[in-house]
Amino acid sequence: MPEQIKDNQTPTLFVFACKNYEMILGMTMNYEAYTAYPSESEVLLCEGCRIYVLGIDYGVKIENNEGEIAKYNGQQMTVVHSMHPF
């Protein structure tokens, strides 16, 4: 993450809901061999998998005084809500 957000940039958080009935079309990144942050429960989606955008929230205020995100406290971001239907 950059030390400071530039005036012409907006931080964006992508939130994915996954219907996990059979499997996710991707790879879970929760093992130290795959990622430096296994506790984040990150998922790497396969190229070309279908994603539906459900909504976008603009101007969401960041409210967090802990960890790496604390330096952005009080600033605004965009949140993109999506769904992986498989």
N, C-alpha and C positions, 0 to 999 in steps of 0.2 A: 504494500500500500504506500502511496506517496506520503511524504511528510505533510504536505499541504494541498488542499483542493484548489485547483486553478479556477478563476472566474468563469471560464468558458466550458467547464466540465461539471458534470453532476454524477455523484456516486450512485450506482445502481445495484440493487439487491434482487437477484432472481430467486423466486420461491417456487419449487416444483412439488405438486401433489402427485403421487404415483399410486395407481390402483394396483398393487402388487399381487394379483390373483395367481398368475403363473410365474412371471419373472420380469425384471426390469431389463429393458434393452440397453444394457450398459454394464459397467463394472463398479462394484462397491470399492471405495478407496479407504478402507478402514484398517489396513494392515501397514505396519511400519515400512515394509519393503516397497510399498506403492506411494506413500505420501509422508511428508514431514509432520502432518497434522491428522493422525488417525482418529482422534476424538471428534473431528468435525462431521463424521458420517457422510462424507462427500461421495457423490456418484458421478462417474464419467459416462455420459450417454453416448451410444453408438451414432456414428455419422448417419444422417438421413432419417433418424427416428422421428416420429410424429409428436409434436408438442402443440397444445392448444393454449393460447393466451386468454386467460379468463378476465383479467382486468389489470389496470395500471394505476397506481397511486402516486401522485406527484406531490412534492413538498412535504414528505414525511420527515419529521424532526428526529434526529438521532439523539437518543437519551441513554447514554451509557458512560459511566466513569471508570470502568475497569478494563484492563487489557489493552490491546492494540487499538481498538476502536475509540478509546477515551479521548484521543487527540481530535476526534471529529465531533465530540459532544456539542450539541446545540446547532449543528449544521443540518442542512436538508439533503434528502436523497430521494430517488425514485425507486418504488418497489413494483416489480413485475410478477404477477401471480399467474402461474402456468399449470397445466396438467399433462402428465404423460399417461395416456389412456390404456396402456397394456399391462 
